[in-house]
Amino acid sequence: MGPSWHRHITLALAFLTAVAADAARQRPADMHEPARNSDPITLTIPEIRHLLAAIFRPPAMAAARLLRWSTWHRRHQATARRCHYRRWAADDSPG
């Protein structure tokens, strides 16, 4: 793969990183805040890449369905994160 491919990929990843950083909310001071919050996690670079790929390839699904899937996926990840935090907190408790 030539240098032009590497420049293209580097630019694409920089763009995705900027979009993810812009979409991210301020991180809470309390590290366990996401464990108590029912909101979906913030957009990640792979999630943004998936959404952009779905937009630019021939429409396999409607935009509204794609956005519903993205919200479901991020809520599912948030639920997994809460479960992991609870487990880690239980492992750290004295006993």
C-alpha positions, 0 to 999 in steps of 0.5 A: 500500500502506497503513501497516498493510502496511508495519508487517506486513512490517517486523515479519515481517522483524524476526522473520526477522532475529531467527531468523537471528541466533539460528540463526547460530553464532559467526563464526570468527576465521579468514576462510577457515575456511568454505573448509575446513569441509564444514558447510552455511552458517547459516540465512539470512533468505531460507532461513527465509522459504522454510521458513516459507512452506512450512510455512504454505501447504497441504502440497505436500511432507512436512516431512522432505523440506522439511528435507532440501531445506534441508540440501541447499541450504545445503550446496550454498551452502557448496560454492559459498562454498568454491570462491569462497574458493579462487578469491579466494585464488588470485587474491591469491597473488603470482605 
